[in-house]
Structure formats: structure tokens, C-alpha cells
Amino acid sequence: MRLEGDSIVRKIFLMILTAIFVSVSAAAFAAAAYPSRNFECIAPAGPGGGWDTTMRMVAKVLTEKKFITTAMPVSNRPGGGGGVALEYIQRKKGDPYLLTVFSPPLILINLTGQTQLSYENLTPISMLINDYGAFGVPKNSKFANIGEIFEAIKKDPKSVKIGGTSSMGSMDHIQFLVAAKAAGIENLKDIPYIAFQGGEGLAALMGSHIDLLSTGMAELVGPKESGDIKVLALTAPARVPSGPLSDVPTLKESGIDAEYINWRGIFGAPGMPETERAFMENALKNMSETPEWKAICERNGWAPVYMNTGDFNAFLDLRNAEAKSLLQEIGMLTTK
């Protein structure tokens, strides 16, 4: 009886070992085979903008350098400051073949109540680049530097008309408020802000219908070169080393201890499997070190700043807390 019992135990043990071996082998095979089909790459805005350009350039270098050996077509899902794409991606939970790009609006549209979804409803993989904001005034503006803008606002918050190409509580508005707060302005919610669509903001600035336009650096390069506007300051940590904006001071050079980063990073679908996430993290790291990627960054005025998954997650948590505090101060925080 004892021998028969020992035999049963051994059979059960062998069955368990076999099951474990089959499971591990299947997982290893799946990991080795990834990627084995085409990706779905989502740009959360229309063609030609920062998200679209970033996603297309990432796909281009990853495939041309053979870090990814399957196709990476990019499709646009604009709307809601990224909210439309974010909603769509929730239907792809666990899909390792979906990639997207996001930047600060991912945090802001959640905190201002435009969507219940946030960066926590995606899988952060890697941060790739930093872009920065700029503050432009009409060519005949009475303001010679950004400090004079803030001095005027301190005397009368409504004396300076501020415009931006994003909605209230979004990136162009927030980057101006970050600078204003660092300049010592306390009544941030009293500063009027006019939101424009597309090129309307630049037209309003050149027509002197607003006193200052808060926007991205790239948007002001052409008008500055043509002499239609002046650029008073950048939100970057250091001056642009070359090009049309190289003579523009940073906020810190202007005596305002602030900067604002328009970061951009790559995310996967919620619940992206760990093995595939790690594969993509490594592929993006290798891509970020290529001359081709560095040349793309230089051509677009992007600062290449690779960040791995762990650091990217911590960065997002920090930026979320900062944005929450500022939005609460101006009465636009609608989430806890």
C-alpha cells in the first residue's frame, strides 16, 4: 500500500512539474515572438501637431532601425484635449500592440473634470522629449520684458489681456500661471485668459487684440523671424543654443524662478503585460540613443530626455500633484 501511495505522489508531482514547464515555455515563447503582428499607434490629436509628429517620428525610427520589425501605422483620434483617444484606448485593455503619446494635457483634462480618466488609466513606458513654452507680445508692445508684464498685473490684474491656444486650465494657461505665481502674483484667478483655436491666437496677437500670447516655442519662431512679434521669455531651464529663439531669455534669466516642461512620452494600453512593456521600454531606450532620433529632436526643437518606466511614473505623480495644487488655487480643480 505504501509503495502504491508513493507512486501516486510521484505521478502527481510529475504532473505539476510538467504543467509548470509547459506554462513557462509558453510564456517564454510568447515573449520571444513579440512583436509578431502590426501595432496600432494612436496620435490623440489631428495631423501636424506635436502629438502627431512625435508618434510618427517614433514609429519611423523604431522600424527603420529594426528595433521593431512589424509595421507601426499611426492613426489620429482627435478631440477633447486627448480625451477621445483616452476613452478609445480603454477598450484595448491588456493589448500589447497599442501605443500612444501624451503630454501635460493628459493630467490636466482629468483634474479639470473633462474626463474621469487619467495617466493611471494607461501604462507609462518611457518619456522621450521635453518641449517648452514661450510668451510673445506684438511688435509694437509697450512691454520690453516679461517682468514688466507681471508688474502691470500686480497693479491691475485686468490690465493685461492674456491669450493662449488651449482652453482655460490647460497647458498654455497653466504655464503662464506657473510663471505668474513665481513672479509673486497672488490673485491668479483674477487674471483674465482668452482661449483661441488654432492660429486665431497668433492673429489676435499680431493685431494687438491681446497683450501677450502664451504658447509653444515652435509656434512663435516664424512670426519672430518676420518681425511681426517679440518673444519675451521661454519656460525652458536654459536658453535655446541656436536658431531664431537663441536670443530670448528664460524666465529664470528674467528673475522669475520658474520653468514649465511640455514633456512627451509613450504609453501602452491599460494592463499592458509586463514582459511586453519591458520590451518596448528597451526598444525606446535604444531608439533614443540613435543619431537619427537626435537629429529629429534637433530639427523640431525638442530636448531629448529619455526616462525609464519607473522614473516616468514618479515624474507623472509629481506633475499631477503640482497641477492639482495650482488648479485648486484658481478654482478649477474638480477631482480629489
C-alpha positions in Angstrom: 0.0 0.0 0.0 2.8 2.4 0.9 4.6 1.7 -2.5 1.3 2.4 -4.3 0.8 5.6 -2.4 4.4 6.8 -3.1 3.8 6.0 -6.8 0.7 8.2 -6.8 2.5 11.1 -5.1 5.3 10.8 -7.7 2.8 10.9 -10.5 1.1 14.0 -9.1 4.5 15.7 -8.6 5.5 14.9 -12.2 2.2 16.3 -13.5 2.7 19.5 -11.5 6.3 19.9 -12.9 5.0 19.2 -16.4 2.3 21.9 -16.1 4.8 24.4 -14.8 7.2 23.6 -17.6 4.5 24.0 -20.2 3.3 27.3 -18.7 6.8 28.8 -18.5 7.7 27.6 -22.0 4.5 29.1 -23.4 5.3 32.4 -21.7 8.9 32.3 -23.0 7.7 31.6 -26.5 5.2 34.4 -26.4 7.9 36.8 -25.2 10.3 35.6 -27.8 7.7 36.1 -30.6 6.8 39.6 -29.6 6.2 41.6 -31.7 4.6 39.2 -34.2 1.9 41.5 -35.6 1.4 45.1 -36.5 1.0 47.8 -33.9 -1.8 50.3 -33.6 -0.2 53.7 -32.8 -2.5 56.5 -31.7 -1.9 60.2 -32.1 -4.6 61.8 -29.8 -4.9 64.9 -32.0 -5.1 65.9 -35.7 -2.3 65.7 -38.2 0.7 68.0 -37.9 0.7 68.8 -34.2 3.1 67.9 -31.5 1.5 64.6 -30.6 1.1 63.5 -34.2 4.7 64.4 -35.2 6.1 62.7 -32.1 4.2 59.5 -32.6 5.1 59.3 -36.3 8.8 60.0 -35.7 8.9 57.4 -33.0 7.3 54.8 -35.3 9.7 55.8 -38.2 12.9 55.4 -36.2 11.8 52.2 -34.4 11.0 50.5 -37.6 13.9 51.9 -39.8 16.4 50.9 -37.2 14.8 47.4 -36.8 14.1 47.8 -33.1 10.6 46.9 -34.1 10.2 44.5 -37.1 6.5 44.8 -37.7 4.5 47.7 -39.1 3.6 50.7 -36.9 0.9 52.6 -38.7 -0.3 55.8 -36.9 -3.9 56.9 -36.8 -5.3 60.2 -35.5 -8.1 60.3 -32.8 -8.5 64.0 -32.1 -10.9 65.6 -29.7 -11.4 66.6 -26.1 -7.7 67.6 -25.5 -6.8 63.9 -25.8 -9.9 62.6 -24.1 -11.4 61.0 -27.2 -8.3 58.9 -27.7 -8.0 58.1 -24.0 -11.6 56.8 -24.0 -10.9 54.6 -27.1 -7.8 53.1 -25.6 -9.7 51.8 -22.6 -11.4 49.4 -24.9 -7.9 47.9 -25.7 -7.1 46.8 -22.1 -4.2 44.4 -22.0 -3.4 44.8 -25.7 0.5 44.9 -26.0 0.2 46.2 -29.6 -1.3 49.6 -28.8 0.9 52.6 -28.3 0.1 56.3 -27.8 1.8 59.5 -27.0 0.7 62.1 -24.4 1.9 65.2 -22.6 0.6 67.5 -19.8 -3.0 67.7 -21.0 -3.3 64.0 -20.0 -3.1 65.2 -16.4 -4.9 68.5 -16.8 -8.1 67.2 -18.6 -8.6 64.8 -15.7 -8.1 67.4 -12.9 -10.4 69.9 -14.6 -13.2 67.3 -14.9 -13.1 67.0 -18.7 -12.7 63.2 -18.3 -12.6 60.8 -15.4 -9.6 59.1 -17.0 -6.0 59.9 -16.3 -2.5 58.7 -16.8 -3.3 56.0 -14.2 -5.6 54.5 -16.9 -2.7 53.9 -19.2 0.6 52.1 -18.9 3.5 54.6 -18.9 6.5 53.2 -20.8 9.1 55.9 -21.4 9.4 59.7 -21.5 11.3 60.8 -24.6 11.4 64.6 -25.1 10.8 67.9 -23.4 9.4 70.9 -25.3 8.9 74.3 -23.7 6.6 77.3 -23.8 7.1 80.9 -24.9 5.5 84.3 -24.3 5.1 86.6 -27.2 3.9 90.2 -27.5 3.0 92.4 -30.5 6.0 94.1 -32.2 4.9 97.5 -31.0 4.2 96.3 -27.4 4.9 98.7 -24.6 6.3 95.7 -22.6 10.0 95.3 -23.1 10.4 92.2 -20.9 8.3 89.6 -19.0 9.0 91.3 -15.7 7.1 94.4 -16.9 4.1 92.2 -17.7 3.9 90.9 -14.2 4.4 94.3 -12.6 1.4 95.6 -14.6 -0.7 92.6 -13.5 0.2 93.2 -9.8 -1.1 96.8 -10.2 -4.2 95.7 -12.0 -4.9 92.0 -13.0 -7.3 93.0 -15.7 -4.9 95.5 -17.4 -3.1 92.8 -19.4 -5.0 90.6 -21.9 -3.5 87.1 -21.9 -4.3 84.6 -24.6 -3.4 81.0 -25.4 -4.1 78.3 -27.9 -5.6 75.9 -25.3 -8.6 76.1 -23.0 -8.7 77.5 -19.6 -6.9 75.2 -17.2 -4.9 73.6 -19.9 -1.3 73.9 -20.9 -0.9 77.4 -22.3 -2.9 78.8 -19.4 -1.1 76.8 -16.8 2.4 77.7 -18.0 1.6 81.4 -17.7 0.1 80.9 -14.2 3.2 79.0 -13.1 5.4 82.0 -14.2 3.0 84.5 -12.6 3.0 82.7 -9.3 6.8 82.6 -9.2 6.8 86.3 -10.0 4.9 86.9 -6.8 1.3 87.4 -8.1 -1.2 86.1 -5.5 -4.6 86.7 -7.2 -4.0 84.2 -10.1 -7.7 83.6 -10.6 -8.3 87.3 -11.3 -6.0 87.3 -14.4 -8.3 87.1 -17.5 -7.4 84.4 -20.0 -8.7 84.2 -23.6 -8.7 80.8 -25.2 -8.2 80.6 -29.0 -8.4 77.9 -31.6 -5.5 77.1 -33.9 -4.0 80.2 -35.5 -6.5 82.6 -34.1 -4.3 83.4 -31.1 -1.4 84.4 -33.2 -3.6 86.6 -35.4 -5.0 88.2 -32.3 -1.5 88.9 -31.1 -0.2 90.4 -34.3 -3.4 92.5 -34.5 -2.7 93.8 -30.9 -6.1 92.4 -29.8 -4.3 90.8 -26.9 -1.2 91.9 -25.0 0.5 88.5 -24.6 0.2 85.0 -26.2 1.2 82.0 -24.1 2.0 79.1 -26.4 4.7 76.6 -27.5 8.1 77.8 -28.7 7.7 76.5 -32.2 4.5 78.5 -32.8 6.4 81.8 -32.4 9.5 81.1 -34.5 8.1 82.2 -37.8 6.4 85.4 -36.6 9.5 86.4 -34.6 11.7 85.9 -37.7 9.4 88.0 -39.8 9.4 90.8 -37.2 5.7 90.6 -36.5 6.1 89.9 -32.8 8.6 90.0 -30.0 9.3 87.0 -27.7 9.9 88.0 -24.1 10.7 84.7 -22.4 10.9 80.9 -22.6 9.8 78.4 -20.0 13.0 76.3 -20.6 15.6 75.7 -18.0 18.3 77.2 -20.3 18.5 79.2 -23.5 18.0 77.6 -26.8 21.5 77.1 -28.1 20.9 78.1 -31.7 18.3 79.3 -34.1 15.8 82.2 -34.0 15.0 81.9 -30.3 18.6 81.8 -29.1 18.5 85.4 -28.1 15.3 85.0 -26.0 15.9 84.8 -22.2 14.5 82.2 -20.0 12.1 83.0 -17.1 15.0 82.4 -14.7 17.2 84.8 -16.6 14.4 87.3 -16.2 14.5 87.0 -12.4 11.5 84.6 -12.2 12.4 81.2 -10.7 10.1 79.0 -12.8 10.1 76.7 -15.7 7.4 74.7 -17.4 8.1 71.4 -19.3 5.9 70.2 -22.1 7.0 66.6 -21.7 6.0 63.9 -24.2 6.1 60.2 -23.5 5.0 56.9 -24.9 2.2 54.9 -23.2 0.7 51.5 -23.6 -2.9 50.3 -23.1 -4.1 49.8 -19.5 -3.0 46.5 -18.2 -0.2 46.1 -20.8 1.6 42.8 -19.9 4.9 43.4 -18.1 7.1 41.4 -20.5 5.9 43.3 -23.5 6.1 46.6 -21.6 9.8 45.9 -20.7 10.5 45.0 -24.4 9.1 48.4 -25.5 10.9 50.3 -22.8 14.2 48.8 -24.0 13.3 49.5 -27.7 12.6 53.1 -26.9 15.8 53.5 -24.9 17.8 52.1 -27.8 15.9 54.4 -30.3 16.6 57.5 -28.1 20.3 56.9 -28.4 20.4 56.8 -32.3 21.8 59.7 -34.4 18.5 59.6 -36.3 16.4 60.3 -33.3 18.8 63.0 -32.1 18.6 64.7 -35.5 14.8 64.6 -35.4 14.8 66.3 -32.0 17.2 69.0 -33.1 15.1 69.7 -36.2 11.9 70.0 -34.2 13.5 72.0 -31.3 12.9 69.1 -28.8 15.2 68.4 -25.9 15.8 64.6 -25.9 15.3 63.5 -22.3 14.8 59.7 -22.1 13.2 58.4 -18.8 12.6 54.8 -18.0 9.3 53.5 -16.8 10.0 53.8 -13.0 11.3 57.3 -13.3 8.5 58.3 -15.7 5.8 57.0 -13.2 7.4 59.1 -10.4 7.6 62.1 -12.7 3.9 61.8 -13.5 2.9 61.6 -9.9 4.9 64.8 -9.1 3.5 66.7 -12.0 -0.1 65.6 -11.1 0.4 66.9 -7.5 1.8 70.3 -8.8 -1.1 70.8 -11.3 -3.7 69.8 -8.7 -2.4 72.5 -6.3 -2.4 75.2 -9.0 -5.8 74.4 -10.3 -7.2 74.4 -6.8 -5.8 77.8 -6.3 -7.7 79.2 -9.4 -10.9 77.3 -8.6 -10.7 74.8 -11.5 -9.9 71.6 -9.6 -12.9 69.3 -9.9 -11.3 65.9 -8.8 -10.0 64.9 -5.4 
